[in-house]
Amino acid sequence: MCEYCGGEVEFVDIDPNTYLLDVKKVEALLKSSPKGTFKGIIPVDFAGRAVNLEYVRKLADEYNLWIIEDACHAPGGYFIDKNGVNQNCGNGMFAELAIFSFHPVKHIACGEGGMITTNDEELYKQLLRLRSHGITKGEDKYSNSTDFANGIEGSVTYPGWYMEMQQLGYNYRLTDIQAALGISQLKRAHSGLERRKEIARRYEEVFKNKDFIKGQSGFVDGHAYHLYVIEVEDRLGLYNYLKTKNIFPQIHYIPTHLMPYYRQYGWKEGDFPHSENYYKHCISLPLYPTLLDEEQDFVIETILRYYHA
Ligand SMILES: Cc1ncc(COP(=O)(O)O)c(C=O)c1O
């Protein structure tokens, strides 16, 4: 996204306990760089766990940065601010923009597409224009004259059909069919989230005392549980074993800085030890609202059997 806009990306390591962006490291980077080097911060509510944006906002204000919250994993997630108030992911209280994804695996699925939320009216209007080929529609915004717009001299108002393309935009509109699907999914969003939490709580109960499993620091109420990730030794062995039992875990994610595209900029192994160590051990267990208790029991039993626990 940054690169599409002519920017460059600087990565920062994760906190090994929460798997979220390590804000202390962001702060250290900002402190050690010439003022104005950075324009913004894009923290990810990874796996559904909300980033404490109140803290990030303070930092952003100090260094004159914008925040785009990547809330793709976290519809319904929240963090608790210093006044004890729940701050929902994407509520626009701390970040200029928040992004959500409607990809089929996400909480609300429209097939593809997504949503941006903001409390900033100017950004909202700009997003509407960018979504629709850079087109502006509105009397007071036009550049061309009313004479030109009407095709006759002496006109004082713009005709009903008139619009102007004033900037370069895209066709980033969600189709009506996708939107209809999304609206129908909204009805199930709350129950889906509750079921996800229930499943996560059950995993947590079983795994919390198992020393061969490390998780994302306990059950967290504001976590939207898009993913339930654990870290294990012999991840490859467990992955293959589960597959032989018709259980299909996933690996989220391969560190971005080690993707061939980013390696071309010089990023390499050792740059972000926590992310890289996490990648060696992480495995995401089945977690989706229609997962049955007995299916989850089978997943748990199979993992315990693999570790002779
Ligand atoms: C954290 C996160 N951000 C952004 C995206 C991109 O979403 P989309 O594929 O809808 O563009 C994804 C997709 O999986 C994601 O997991």
The ligand as an SDF file (V2000), in Angstrom:
LIG
                    3D

 16 16  0  0  0  0  0  0  0  0999 V2000
   -3.9190   -8.4660    8.7660 C   0  0  0  0  0  0  0  0  0  0  0  0
   -4.3510   -8.3870    7.3190 C   0  0  0  0  0  0  0  0  0  0  0  0
   -4.3010   -7.1890    6.7030 N   0  0  0  0  0  0  0  0  0  0  0  0
   -4.6780   -7.0560    5.4160 C   0  0  0  0  0  0  0  0  0  0  0  0
   -5.1220   -8.1390    4.6930 C   0  0  0  0  0  0  0  0  0  0  0  0
   -5.5140   -7.9400    3.2590 C   0  0  0  0  0  0  0  0  0  0  0  0
   -6.8960   -8.0760    3.0990 O   0  0  0  0  0  0  0  0  0  0  0  0
   -7.5140   -8.2380    1.6430 P   0  0  0  0  0  0  0  0  0  0  0  0
   -7.0080   -9.5400    1.1220 O   0  0  0  0  0  0  0  0  0  0  0  0
   -9.0020   -8.2240    1.8590 O   0  0  0  0  0  0  0  0  0  0  0  0
   -7.0150   -7.0780    0.8610 O   0  0  0  0  0  0  0  0  0  0  0  0
   -5.1820   -9.3920    5.2680 C   0  0  0  0  0  0  0  0  0  0  0  0
   -5.6370  -10.5420    4.4880 C   0  0  0  0  0  0  0  0  0  0  0  0
   -5.6370  -11.6680    4.8540 O   0  0  0  0  0  0  0  0  0  0  0  0
   -4.7920   -9.5240    6.6340 C   0  0  0  0  0  0  0  0  0  0  0  0
   -4.8330  -10.7070    7.2470 O   0  0  0  0  0  0  0  0  0  0  0  0
  1  2  1  0
  2  3  1  0
  2 15  2  0
  3  4  2  0
  4  5  1  0
  5  6  1  0
  5 12  2  0
  6  7  1  0
  7  8  1  0
  8  9  2  0
  8 10  1  0
  8 11  1  0
 12 13  1  0
 12 15  1  0
 13 14  2  0
 15 16  1  0
M  END
$$$$
